[in-house]
Amino acid sequence: MEYTIREAQIEDMEQVLNLVQELADFENEPNAVEITKTDLIKDGFGEQKMFDCFVADTNDGIVGIALFYSRYSTWKGPAIHLEDLIVSEKMRGSGLGTALLDEVVKYGDRMGVKRISWEVLDWNEPAIEFYEKKGANVLRDWDVVHLDEKGIKNYINNIG
């Protein structure tokens, strides 16, 4: 199946959300997605743009995304965080993941970033192998730390 990698448009956000849900299902978190199409439009195309996104477009619609945003490393300087690299199950193994990752890396190079980082679940061996083959270092001695919305509220309520 032929595809084109391009920057996401507002009208792609429903299909982007569908792929985010597909990833949540794959990661055994089917009820974890709280964002809506409206959120994606506001956050990706509003006054305060919070992310950029490349999509893989086919005659059948969007079959892959790479959603990322700017961040800053106090050790390295400007960086990009790749929030999600999602390839629809029907397109896995087609080279689409490589094409999407290539676009993010080329974008990062054009922007002069010093690092591109992302997370991968420790049980997702195919993804780990894919990233390592691309030259990425999988840092197995780091743990991801999150404060979810409830945790943020609890934290605020406990500040003295």
N, C-alpha and C positions, 0 to 999 in steps of 0.2 A: 504494500500500500504506500503510495507516495504521500509525502507530507511537506509542509513548509513551516519553518521556524520563523516567528515574527513576534513583535511586541504585542502584548495583550491589549485589547480594546474593551470599552465599557460593555459592549454587547456580548463579550465572551464570558462575563462573570458568572452567569448561571452554569455554564459548562465547567468553568474552573471550580465552582463550588461542588459540582457533581464529582469531579476527580478528587477533591479534598475528602469528600465522604467515602469514595472508593478506597482511599488510603486509610481512613479511620477504620473501615470495615476490615481491611487487610491486617491492620495492627491490633485487631480484636478490641477496638474502642468505638463501636458503632454509634454510641450515644454521646460522644465527646465533642462533636462539632456544634458549636454554639453560634458561629457567625452566619450571616445571611448574605444573599446577593446584594442587598442594599448596603451592608457593612463593607463588602468588597469594593463596591463602586465608590463609596465615600472615602474609604481608606486608600484606595489605589489611584483615584482620579480627582479627589477633592482638593480643597485649599491646602491642607497639610498632607501631602502625598507620603504615605507610610511604607509603600513597597513598590517594587517594579516586578514585572512578570513577563516571561517569554512563554508562548504557547506553540504547540505543534498542531497545525491545522491540516485536516484532510477533507475530502469530499463528504465524509461522514461526521465532520465536526472536530472538536478539540479532543485530542487523544493523549496529550501530555502537557505538563507545565513545569516551569522552574520559577518559583516565587522567591524573591530575595530583597534585602534591604541593606542600607548603609549602617555601619557601626564604627566604633573607634577603639583601637587597641592602644592601651597606654604603653605597651612595649614596642609595637610595630608601626602604629599610625592608622591611616584610613584602611578600612576593611569592609568586606561584604559578608553578610550572613545569609546563606542559602537555607531558607526556611523549609521548603519542600521541593523535591525533584520527584515528580509523579509521572509515571507512564502507565497508561491504561493496561490492564491485564492482557487484553487482546493484542497489544503492541510490544510487549516485553520480548527482548531478544532481537528486535528489528534494527537496532542502532539508534533508536530514538532517544534513549537516555544519554548516550554519548553526544548526540547533536545538541540536546538541550544544555548539558553541562558545558560543552564547547562554547555556546553563546554566552553563558554566564562568565566563564573564564576570560573570553575575549572582551566582554564588557568591563570586567574588573581590570584588565590590563589597560584598556583605554582610559579608565578613570584613575589609574595610577594607584590602585589599592595595593597594600603590602601583604594582605592575607584574605583568603576566602575560607570560611569555616561553615560547618554544618554538623548535625548529629545523625547518628544511625543507631537503630536498636541493636543490641548485642546479639540477638538471635537471628537477625536478618543477614545470614552469611552470604547470599548472592549479592546483596548490595555492598557489603564490606569488601568482598572480592572485587567487585566492579570498581569501587573507589580506589582500592589499593593498586589495581592494574593501571589506573590513571595517574598514579604517583602521589595520591593523597596519603597522609599519615593518619591512621586511626589511633587516637590517643586513648588507650584502654585503661589508663590510670586516672582519668578524670571522671567525676560524676556530675551530671546535670542537676542544677538546683533551680527550683521553681517556687514562686509564691503565686498560687492561683487567686482568683478574685476573692474568695472567702478568706484565704490566708492574708491577703492584703488588708481586708477589713479588720480581721482579728489583730494584726500587727498594729494598725492605726489605733484601735481601741485600747491596746495595751501600752501605748507610748505614755510615759509618765509625765 
